[in-house]
Amino acid sequence: MEMKTLQIVFSDDKIYNVSLTDENGKVNQLLSGLLQIGQAAAIPSPAEACPEDESVSNNLTLLLNHLGLSPNLKGYYYIKHAVLQVMKDPSLLVGITKKLYPEIADEYHTTAGSVERSIRHAIQIVWRSGHKDRYFRLTRSTIKDKPTNSQFIGILAEYIKIAKVNDMAIG
């Protein structure tokens, strides 16, 4: 599908809508919601996402950005991939190093060890950048220590599921 027009609708200092229009005039919603100008957001490829997956992916993007994670981190994409996979199959959290990390490593042409380190580094950024309070507030996690990779991925997956079921806004 060849895209013709990218539309970004601004109002004051917020982005409300990002969409692409194809050659047939069909509008493909890529991102909707409220973001501060200058806040990074990864926009999924319209060819890769179905409407339901797109909504979940967009909510996850907003959540990761609210937690202070940026798309310039490898761990950002690995966490996003991991959360989406765990939402489909929660059993992936059991033996995360044997199933989930190798799957992500194959997808991104790297090693399982690199995936694990990058995710751990991203979680460390949330903790060091002062966004851990936001993490506790958003996820209502009762674990007050820095979460392990599997705890972080599992909690974000559950949060996104609950947000989807309750049609909640992220943030």
SULCOR-V448459 format. One record per residue. N is the residue number from 1. RES is the residue in one letter. OMEGA is omega as a letter, one per 20 degrees, with the letter a starting at -180 (NA if undefined). D_CENTER is the distance of its C-alpha to the mean C-alpha in Angstrom with 1 decimal. Layout:
BEGIN
n = <N & N>
res = <RES & RES>
omega = <OMEGA & OMEGA>
d_center = <D_CENTER & D_CENTER>
END
This chain:
BEGIN
n = <1 & 2 & 3 & 4 & 5 & 6 & 7 & 8 & 9 & 10 & 11 & 12 & 13 & 14 & 15 & 16 & 17 & 18 & 19 & 20 & 21 & 22 & 23 & 24 & 25 & 26 & 27 & 28 & 29 & 30 & 31 & 32 & 33 & 34 & 35 & 36 & 37 & 38 & 39 & 40 & 41 & 42 & 43 & 44 & 45 & 46 & 47 & 48 & 49 & 50 & 51 & 52 & 53 & 54 & 55 & 56 & 57 & 58 & 59 & 60 & 61 & 62 & 63 & 64 & 65 & 66 & 67 & 68 & 69 & 70 & 71 & 72 & 73 & 74 & 75 & 76 & 77 & 78 & 79 & 80 & 81 & 82 & 83 & 84 & 85 & 86 & 87 & 88 & 89 & 90 & 91 & 92 & 93 & 94 & 95 & 96 & 97 & 98 & 99 & 100 & 101 & 102 & 103 & 104 & 105 & 106 & 107 & 108 & 109 & 110 & 111 & 112 & 113 & 114 & 115 & 116 & 117 & 118 & 119 & 120 & 121 & 122 & 123 & 124 & 125 & 126 & 127 & 128 & 129 & 130 & 131 & 132 & 133 & 134 & 135 & 136 & 137 & 138 & 139 & 140 & 141 & 142 & 143 & 144 & 145 & 146 & 147 & 148 & 149 & 150 & 151 & 152 & 153 & 154 & 155 & 156 & 157 & 158 & 159 & 160 & 161 & 162 & 163 & 164 & 165 & 166 & 167 & 168 & 169 & 170 & 171>
res = <M & E & M & K & T & L & Q & I & V & F & S & D & D & K & I & Y & N & V & S & L & T & D & E & N & G & K & V & N & Q & L & L & S & G & L & L & Q & I & G & Q & A & A & A & I & P & S & P & A & E & A & C & P & E & D & E & S & V & S & N & N & L & T & L & L & L & N & H & L & G & L & S & P & N & L & K & G & Y & Y & Y & I & K & H & A & V & L & Q & V & M & K & D & P & S & L & L & V & G & I & T & K & K & L & Y & P & E & I & A & D & E & Y & H & T & T & A & G & S & V & E & R & S & I & R & H & A & I & Q & I & V & W & R & S & G & H & K & D & R & Y & F & R & L & T & R & S & T & I & K & D & K & P & T & N & S & Q & F & I & G & I & L & A & E & Y & I & K & I & A & K & V & N & D & M & A & I & G>
omega = <r & r & a & a & r & a & r & a & a & r & a & a & a & r & a & a & r & a & r & r & a & a & r & r & r & r & r & r & r & a & r & a & a & r & r & r & a & r & a & r & r & a & a & r & a & r & a & a & r & a & a & r & r & r & r & r & r & r & r & r & r & r & a & r & r & r & r & r & a & r & r & r & r & a & r & a & r & r & a & r & a & a & r & r & a & r & r & a & a & a & r & r & r & a & a & a & a & a & a & a & r & r & r & r & r & a & a & r & r & a & r & r & r & r & a & a & a & r & r & r & r & r & r & r & r & a & a & a & r & r & a & r & r & r & a & a & a & a & a & r & r & r & a & r & r & a & r & r & a & r & a & a & a & a & r & r & r & r & a & r & a & r & a & a & a & a & a & r & r & r & NA>
d_center = <24.6 & 25.6 & 23.9 & 26.4 & 24.9 & 21.8 & 21.9 & 20.3 & 21.8 & 22.3 & 24.0 & 25.2 & 22.3 & 19.5 & 17.7 & 18.0 & 17.6 & 16.7 & 18.4 & 20.4 & 23.9 & 25.3 & 29.0 & 29.9 & 28.6 & 25.7 & 22.8 & 19.3 & 16.9 & 13.7 & 12.3 & 14.1 & 14.1 & 15.2 & 14.2 & 16.7 & 18.3 & 17.4 & 13.9 & 11.7 & 9.2 & 8.3 & 10.2 & 10.2 & 13.8 & 15.8 & 17.6 & 14.8 & 13.4 & 15.7 & 15.6 & 14.3 & 11.5 & 10.8 & 10.8 & 8.4 & 5.9 & 7.0 & 6.8 & 3.3 & 3.6 & 6.7 & 6.3 & 5.3 & 7.9 & 10.2 & 10.2 & 11.6 & 9.3 & 10.1 & 9.4 & 12.9 & 12.1 & 12.2 & 10.6 & 7.3 & 7.4 & 9.2 & 7.0 & 4.2 & 7.7 & 9.2 & 7.5 & 8.1 & 11.5 & 12.4 & 11.9 & 14.5 & 16.6 & 16.6 & 19.5 & 17.4 & 17.1 & 20.8 & 21.8 & 18.3 & 20.3 & 22.3 & 19.9 & 16.2 & 16.6 & 19.2 & 17.3 & 14.4 & 17.3 & 19.0 & 16.3 & 15.9 & 19.7 & 19.7 & 20.9 & 19.5 & 20.8 & 18.9 & 15.5 & 16.6 & 17.8 & 14.8 & 12.5 & 15.5 & 15.8 & 12.3 & 13.1 & 16.5 & 15.3 & 13.8 & 17.3 & 19.4 & 18.0 & 19.0 & 15.7 & 16.6 & 18.5 & 15.6 & 13.7 & 17.0 & 17.5 & 14.2 & 14.1 & 17.9 & 18.0 & 21.6 & 21.1 & 22.1 & 21.9 & 19.0 & 17.1 & 17.4 & 14.6 & 15.2 & 15.5 & 12.2 & 10.3 & 12.8 & 12.6 & 8.9 & 9.6 & 12.7 & 11.4 & 9.3 & 12.5 & 14.7 & 13.1 & 13.5 & 17.0 & 18.1 & 16.6 & 15.5 & 14.1 & 11.2 & 12.9>
END
